[in-house]
Amino acid sequence: MSRLFLLAFFCAWFSSAAALLPALPINDTASSSSASEFPLTSRVQCSGGRFGVRLSRIRCDNAWEKIEQSIQPQLFAQRDTEEDIFSLPFRYLSDDGSCAIDLSLIDKEGVDVCNGLGIAHAARRLIDECIVDRTKGGPNVGGVTSDFTPRGNLIVTLSHYTSTVECIPPAANPPTVESCNDVLQAMPASTDVEVFTKHAVERTVHVPWFLVDKKFGSNRCKLNVNLYRSGAIMETTTWFNIWTAGVAINEICIKRGMLGTAYSLG
């Protein structure tokens, strides 16, 4: 059994900052000449083997609704860059945590330009082709779409996510969703495999590992990564796995005024 867990009470500490982006209803049509800067056509690849099967159209529509359909162009790059850049990876997750829409880059060293409307169109086509069209002849599967931006570096993926999240009633004031979003944007999210250990060893991550939102005074969020099996001294996983668990805790627990944990991340 995996021994690494995320004690993201996303703890009862405290804050307020950038929450999940607001969205337009599915039936709304946002129109602007600025949107024409970004191609509304894209290349879609559906794959149950890579992105999961039996995705729910209702759940994925719920995740899609969280995409802000803005017309303002944004520069997308990996996190740990300038503050005015949209940091990647980024995930829009359904309320129940089962459907994920991810933004990422093909070339992690590069950048790309797009707006929220272009992303929403790309994600909508992904849902329509991989879920809706496949209800007649096969399982509803996830997929990936690309080539919808000028540089072709930004991709949108649609996938089934299975979490091990458990919600816990708070002993005091719970952290805010905004504060936990700050923590999620500040933490590492690399897909490189890391060794998490209780011993201070070179080129490993020493646990317990903490990250606290420092921008605000009350209801701030705290992330705690630790080993949970008695006697365990190490585990291997990626920061990306831990980050996705944190996103799930934020959606499933923090939004409901609860604390949360996620197990078996290694």
Secondary structure by P-SEA (a helix, b strand, c coil): ccccccccccccccccccccccccccccccccccccccccbbbbbbbcccccccccaaaaaaaaaacccccbbbbbbcccccccccccccccccccccbbbbbbbccccbbbbbcaaaaaaaaaaaaaaacccccccccccccccccccccccbbbbbbbbbbcbbbbbbccbbbcaaaaaaaaaaccccccbbbbccccccccccccbbbbbcccccbbbbbbbbbcccccccbbbbaaaaaaaaaaaaaccccccccccccccc
